[in-house]
C-alpha cells in the first residue's frame, strides 16, 4: 500500500486556492445546487463540491481555511488530523491511520451540533476537499468509503 506524504510544503496555499475556487463557484447560485446534486465521482470534482459544503457546514467552527481556533481543532495544515486524538478531545477516541478513519469519525460526530446530518456523498466530498487541502493528489481517484482505506495518513 502506498503511503501518501501529507502536510508537506505549501499546504495552506493549496487550501486557500481551493477555497477561493469554491467561493467563485458559489457565486453562481443555481449552478451550485445543480453541481451539488450531481453526485460527482471524480476526486477533484468531489473536492470542489466538498469545499462548498465545508464552507456551509464546517467553517463556522474549524475556520474558513480549516486552520482551527479555540472552538475546534485544525483540519488543514501541519497540525491537522494527528494520529492520536488531541489532548483536549471530547469526542474523538479513535486513531486516524487512514482517511477512512477520518471519514468514519466525521460522519458519526460532525458537524458537532448535528452529527450525521449530511448525506454520505456529502461527507465523502468534504473529506475529498480536506485531503486535497492537505496535499493529497486526487487525480484519477474517486473518493468512496473503500478507496479511503488506501489513503494512509499515519502508517
Ligand atoms: C459546532 C462546531 C463544529 C462544527 C460546525 C464542525 N465541527 Fe468538527 N470539530 C468540532 C470540535 C469541538 C471538535 C473536537 C472534537 C473532540 O473534542 O473530540 C471537532 C473535531 C473534528 C475533527 C477531528 C479533528 C481531530 O484532530 O481530532 C474533524 C476531522 C472534524 N471535526 C471535521 C468536521 C467537518 C468535516 C465538519 C463539517 C461537516 C465539522 N467538523 C463541523 C467542532 C465543530
Boltz pocket constraint, residues with backbone or C-beta under 6 A from the ligand:
constraints:
  - pocket:
      binder: B
      contacts: [[A, 53], [A, 54], [A, 57], [A, 58], [A, 59], [A, 60], [A, 61], [A, 62], [A, 71], [A, 72], [A, 73], [A, 74], [A, 75], [A, 79], [A, 80], [A, 81], [A, 82], [A, 84], [A, 85], [A, 86], [A, 88], [A, 89], [A, 90], [A, 91], [A, 92], [A, 102], [A, 105], [A, 106], [A, 110], [A, 111], [A, 112], [A, 113], [A, 126]]
      max_distance: 6.0
